[in-house]
Amino acid sequence: MRTSDLAAIALSLALSGCVSGAPTLTPAQESQVSRVAIYKVGESPPEKYQTVQTLSAADCSGAPAGGRVWGNAEQAIDTLKRKAVEINADAVVNVSCSSVPMLNNCWAAQKCSGEAVKIERTEHN
C-alpha cells in the first residue's frame, strides 16, 4: 500500500467520527428531561449560571423507513437534554446545530452542541 493510500484512509477515519448516544436514565431522571431549558446561541437564561460540561449529540433518524441518510435537529436536542439530566444540569446554553457528513455512519447527521449549566438560584427572604 502506498503512503498516499494510508493517508487517505487515516483522513477518512478521522473525519467519520462518532458522537455518543443518549444515556439510559432512571424513571426519576426521565421526568426531569422536559424541565431542561435550551438556549440557542445569542440567547441566555435570565439567571446566573455555572458551566458544568460541554455536550454534543447527533441524530440520524430523519430518513423514512429508518434509513441512515439525514438527521433531525430536534432529536439531537432531546439527546442533549438527556445528557444534561445525567450530569444534574438545569439547562444547555449556546446550543447550535448543523449538518455533519458521515457522522455515526450517517450521510448527513444533525449534530448539536452546547454547554450544560447549573442555574444559580437566589434565595428570597
QUIQUI-V448962 format. One record per residue. RES is the residue in three letters. PSI is psi in degrees with one decimal (999 if undefined). Layout:
BEGIN
[[RES	PSI] [RES	PSI]]
END
This chain:
BEGIN
[[MET	138.6] [ARG	158.6] [THR	-38.5] [SER	-33.6] [ASP	-43.7] [LEU	-39.2] [ALA	-40.3] [ALA	-40.4] [ILE	-44.5] [ALA	-41.5] [LEU	-42.2] [SER	-43.2] [LEU	-38.8] [ALA	-37.8] [LEU	-18.5] [SER	48.7] [GLY	175.9] [CYS	151.7] [VAL	132.8] [SER	151.6] [GLY	-170.6] [ALA	141.3] [PRO	159.1] [THR	122.8] [LEU	154.3] [THR	164.3] [PRO	-37.7] [ALA	-40.8] [GLN	-39.6] [GLU	-38.3] [SER	-16.7] [GLN	-18.0] [VAL	-43.9] [SER	-15.4] [ARG	-10.1] [VAL	121.0] [ALA	144.7] [ILE	127.6] [TYR	115.0] [LYS	167.0] [VAL	130.6] [GLY	-15.4] [GLU	156.1] [SER	153.1] [PRO	152.4] [PRO	-18.0] [GLU	162.2] [LYS	155.8] [TYR	161.9] [GLN	131.2] [THR	132.3] [VAL	-48.7] [GLN	149.0] [THR	133.8] [LEU	154.7] [SER	152.1] [ALA	150.9] [ALA	156.1] [ASP	147.3] [CYS	37.0] [SER	9.5] [GLY	-17.4] [ALA	146.7] [PRO	152.7] [ALA	23.6] [GLY	14.4] [GLY	153.8] [ARG	66.5] [VAL	-50.5] [TRP	163.4] [GLY	174.0] [ASN	117.9] [ALA	-37.0] [GLU	-36.9] [GLN	-40.5] [ALA	-38.7] [ILE	-38.8] [ASP	-39.4] [THR	-38.1] [LEU	-44.3] [LYS	-41.7] [ARG	-40.5] [LYS	-36.4] [ALA	-43.2] [VAL	-41.1] [GLU	-31.7] [ILE	17.5] [ASN	33.9] [ALA	154.5] [ASP	-25.5] [ALA	168.8] [VAL	123.2] [VAL	164.5] [ASN	39.0] [VAL	129.4] [SER	147.7] [CYS	147.8] [SER	163.0] [SER	132.6] [VAL	120.9] [PRO	141.7] [MET	41.6] [LEU	130.6] [ASN	39.6] [ASN	35.3] [CYS	135.8] [TRP	-43.1] [ALA	73.4] [ALA	154.2] [GLN	120.7] [LYS	128.6] [CYS	142.5] [SER	156.5] [GLY	-179.9] [GLU	119.8] [ALA	133.2] [VAL	156.9] [LYS	121.2] [ILE	134.3] [GLU	104.8] [ARG	134.1] [THR	140.8] [GLU	130.7] [HIS	120.4] [ASN	999]]
END
